[in-house]
Amino acid sequence: MKYSCLAFSEGGKDKKFLMALIPLLEEYHAKKWAFNYDNASGSSPKTILMQCQNAPFVDSYHLVICFIDLDKLKSDYPTTWEKEKLKLEQEYLSFTIIWQINNLEDEFIKVLGDRCCGKHKLNKIARQKIQEFKNSDFWKRILKPIKDKERELEK
């Protein structure tokens, strides 16, 4: 049996990156999972989570992972962003939220160590540098909720 997971991203370009990265997760660590992808149209973290909550068939997935940039939260709530982040996590307990340091491009750069190009080229570079991703904090933050949910479902 395969478990189902919705990977929900902040925007269309982020979704394309997830569509390139997550099959690598499947190949190496998440063979029991089938992934689908959807995305919001940017905006605030709250709006993105509301759009995720309203995604088609969201309740039918074993796991929903919502990828959200921290930059908007930090700019909207410069002194209380951590408190706002915790509020959102409590409000949307049915989702796993992967908070991205500032934005997805910063995650790429942290892993790949290169600020050379836009998202499209970074996707290509990411596929070529899979070892860097497999050893990264970003990879582990994605893989942990998948493996935790898998253990829970197999009990």
C-alpha positions in Angstrom: 0.0 0.0 0.0 1.2 3.5 -0.8 0.5 6.4 1.5 -0.6 9.7 0.0 1.0 13.1 0.6 0.1 16.6 -0.7 3.1 18.9 -1.0 1.6 22.4 -1.0 3.9 25.3 -1.9 3.7 29.0 -1.8 3.7 29.6 -5.5 4.0 27.9 -8.9 7.8 28.2 -9.2 8.2 26.6 -5.7 5.8 23.8 -6.8 8.1 23.1 -9.8 11.1 22.8 -7.4 9.2 20.4 -5.1 8.2 18.4 -8.2 11.9 18.0 -8.9 13.1 17.4 -5.4 10.5 15.1 -3.9 10.9 12.3 -6.4 14.4 12.1 -5.2 13.0 11.6 -1.7 10.8 8.8 -3.0 13.8 7.1 -4.7 15.9 7.2 -1.6 13.7 7.3 1.5 10.0 7.5 0.8 9.2 4.5 -1.5 5.9 3.9 0.3 4.6 7.3 -0.6 2.7 8.8 -3.6 3.0 12.6 -3.8 0.7 15.2 -5.3 1.5 18.8 -5.7 -0.5 22.0 -5.5 0.3 25.6 -4.7 -1.1 28.9 -3.4 -0.7 32.2 -5.2 1.8 33.7 -2.7 0.6 36.2 -0.1 0.8 35.9 3.7 1.5 32.6 5.5 -2.1 32.7 6.9 -3.5 33.0 3.4 -1.3 30.2 2.1 -2.5 27.9 4.9 -6.1 28.8 4.2 -5.6 28.0 0.5 -4.0 24.7 1.4 -6.9 23.9 3.7 -9.3 24.6 0.7 -7.2 22.5 -1.8 -9.2 19.8 -3.6 -9.4 16.5 -1.6 -7.0 17.8 1.1 -8.8 15.7 3.7 -8.1 12.5 1.7 -4.3 12.6 2.1 -2.5 10.8 4.8 -0.1 13.7 5.1 -0.2 17.4 4.0 3.0 19.3 4.0 2.8 23.0 3.4 6.0 24.8 2.5 6.0 28.5 3.6 8.6 31.2 3.4 9.4 33.0 6.7 10.2 36.4 5.0 6.7 37.7 4.8 5.9 36.7 8.4 9.1 38.4 9.5 8.3 41.6 7.6 4.6 41.7 8.7 5.5 41.0 12.4 9.1 42.1 12.8 9.2 41.8 16.6 6.6 39.1 17.1 7.0 36.8 14.1 8.0 33.8 16.2 4.8 34.2 18.3 2.7 34.5 15.0 4.5 31.4 13.6 3.5 29.4 16.7 -0.1 30.6 16.5 -0.3 29.5 12.9 1.2 26.1 13.8 -1.5 25.7 16.5 -4.3 26.8 14.2 -3.3 24.4 11.4 -2.4 21.2 13.4 -3.7 19.0 10.6 -0.8 20.1 8.3 2.9 19.8 8.6 4.4 23.2 8.0 7.9 23.3 6.6 9.1 26.9 7.3 11.7 27.9 4.8 14.5 30.2 6.0 13.4 33.6 4.5 12.4 32.0 1.2 13.0 29.0 -1.0 15.9 30.6 -2.9 17.7 30.9 0.4 17.2 27.2 1.1 18.7 26.4 -2.3 21.6 28.7 -1.7 22.2 27.2 1.8 22.3 23.7 0.3 24.0 24.4 -3.0 26.3 27.2 -1.8 25.7 29.1 -5.0 23.8 32.3 -5.7 24.2 32.0 -9.5 20.8 31.9 -11.0 17.0 31.8 -10.8 14.7 29.0 -9.7 14.6 27.3 -13.0 18.4 26.8 -13.3 18.6 26.0 -9.5 16.2 23.1 -10.1 18.6 21.7 -12.7 21.6 22.2 -10.4 19.7 20.7 -7.5 19.1 17.5 -9.5 22.8 17.3 -10.3 23.8 17.9 -6.7 21.6 15.3 -5.0 24.3 14.4 -2.4 24.3 18.0 -1.1 20.5 17.8 -0.7 20.6 14.4 1.0 22.9 15.8 3.6 21.1 19.1 4.1 18.9 20.4 6.9 16.2 21.2 4.4 16.1 17.5 3.2 15.9 16.3 6.8 13.1 18.8 7.6 11.1 17.4 4.7 11.9 13.7 5.4 11.2 13.8 9.2 7.4 14.3 9.0 7.1 11.8 6.2 9.0 9.1 8.2 7.1 10.0 11.4 3.8 9.7 9.7 4.8 6.5 8.0 5.7 5.0 11.5 2.4 6.2 12.8 0.4 4.7 10.0 2.2 1.3 10.2 1.2 0.8 13.9 
